[in-house]
């Protein structure tokens, strides 16, 4: 094997390693983007959920307090 052939093979291996690195970075970025979207959806769901719980529990409590006050006044 002559030096030119070895040099060509090393250049080819180097190029393939660079391509592999780019693909790994791309996959990592896409995967993290998906996780970020999922976390954003989860945060939104939790925020809306807590508001629904507070609203759902608050209205009956207020109505109950008003009815209790009316009963007390009678």
C-alpha positions in Angstrom: 0.0 0.0 0.0 1.5 3.3 -1.0 1.2 6.5 1.1 -1.2 8.2 -1.4 -3.7 5.4 -0.9 -3.4 5.5 2.9 -3.8 9.3 2.8 -6.9 9.0 0.6 -8.4 6.4 3.1 -7.7 8.6 6.1 -9.3 11.6 4.4 -12.4 9.4 3.6 -12.6 8.3 7.2 -12.2 11.9 8.4 -15.0 13.0 6.1 -17.3 10.2 7.3 -16.6 11.1 11.0 -17.5 14.7 10.3 -20.8 13.6 8.7 -21.5 11.3 11.6 -20.9 14.1 14.0 -23.3 16.4 12.1 -26.0 13.7 12.1 -25.6 13.0 15.8 -25.9 16.8 16.5 -28.9 17.0 14.3 -30.6 14.0 16.0 -29.8 15.5 19.5 -31.2 18.9 18.6 -34.4 17.4 17.1 -34.8 15.1 20.2 -34.4 18.0 22.6 -36.8 20.2 20.6 -39.5 17.5 21.0 -38.8 17.3 24.7 -39.1 21.1 25.0 -42.5 21.0 23.2 -43.7 18.3 25.5 -42.6 20.2 28.6 -44.3 23.4 27.3 -47.5 21.4 26.8 -47.2 19.9 30.3 -46.7 23.4 31.9 -49.7 24.7 30.0 -51.9 21.8 31.1 -50.8 22.2 34.7 -51.5 25.9 34.6 -54.9 25.5 33.1 -55.6 22.6 35.5 -54.9 24.6 38.6 -57.1 27.4 37.4 -59.9 25.0 36.7 -59.5 23.5 40.2 -59.5 26.9 41.9 -62.5 28.1 39.9 -64.3 24.8 40.3 -63.8 24.7 44.1 -64.1 28.5 44.6 -67.6 29.0 43.1 -69.3 26.3 45.2 -67.6 27.6 48.3 -68.8 31.2 47.7 -72.3 29.9 47.0 -72.2 27.9 50.2 -71.0 30.9 52.2 -73.8 33.1 50.8 -76.4 30.4 51.6 -75.0 30.0 55.1 -75.2 33.8 55.7 -78.8 33.8 54.4 -79.7 30.9 56.8 -78.0 32.7 59.7 -80.1 35.9 59.0 -83.4 34.0 59.0 
